[in-house]
């Protein structure tokens, strides 16, 4: 993962509401299951699972945008070098 991608993910996590940040951190950092996260945050496992899935989709979209922007910049730089 590039530093730009890491920055993008960090910004994505920081831009989420508190519960969403906790869900992400408990799942990916502490490696808790959705059931365990539900117990810790007093939420249903179903809610945690749905929220985690939605957050994963959003994060993937952000990374795709980051990669697209990165490729566009690289292409522009290559074209500038040729000209």
N, C-alpha and C positions, 0 to 999 in steps of 0.2 A: 504494500500500500504506500502510495506516495505521500509526502508531507502535505500536499494540497488536499488529497482525499482525507487524510487524518484531520486536517483543519475543518473541512466541510462537515465531517461527522461530529466533531466537537461542537461546531456551531449549531448543527441540527439538534443535538442533545440539549444544549443550553437554551435553545429557543422553545423547548417543550414545557408544558405545565409540570408542576412538581410531581404529580402522580405518575405521569408518563416517564419523567426522568428516573424516578425510583424503579419503575418497571424495567426500563432498559438496563440500568446499572445492576439491579439485583439479578437479572437474567444473564447478562453478558459478563459482568465483573465477578459477582458472587456465585454465578452458575446455579442459581436456584431454578426449580421447575415452576411452571405456572401455578400449580397447586400451592407450593411453598410461598410464592410471592403473594398469592391471595390470602394466605394465613397471616403473613407479616403485615400486609397493608389493609387487612380486613375487607377484602374484595372477593367477589366470586371468581372461581377458577375460569369460568366461561368469559367473564369480563376481561380478565387479565390476558387470556389467550387471544381474544378478538383485538384488544388494544395492542398487544405485542405484534400481531400480524399486520395491523394497520401501520404501526410505527416502522416495521421492517420494510413495507412497501414504500413509505415516504422516504426512508433513508436510501433505499435503492434508487429512487427517482433523483434524489439530490446527488448521489454519486454519478449517475448517468449524465446529469447536467454538467457536473464538474469535469468529467472525462471529455464530454463534447466540447466544452469551452477550452479545455487544455489542448485538444487536437486542433481546434480552429486556430488557436494562438500559434501552435507549432507550424501549421500549414502556412499561415500568414508570414511567419518568420522565414520559412523556406522560400516562399515566393519573393520576399524582399531581398533575400540573399542572391537570388537568381537575377533579379533586375538590376 
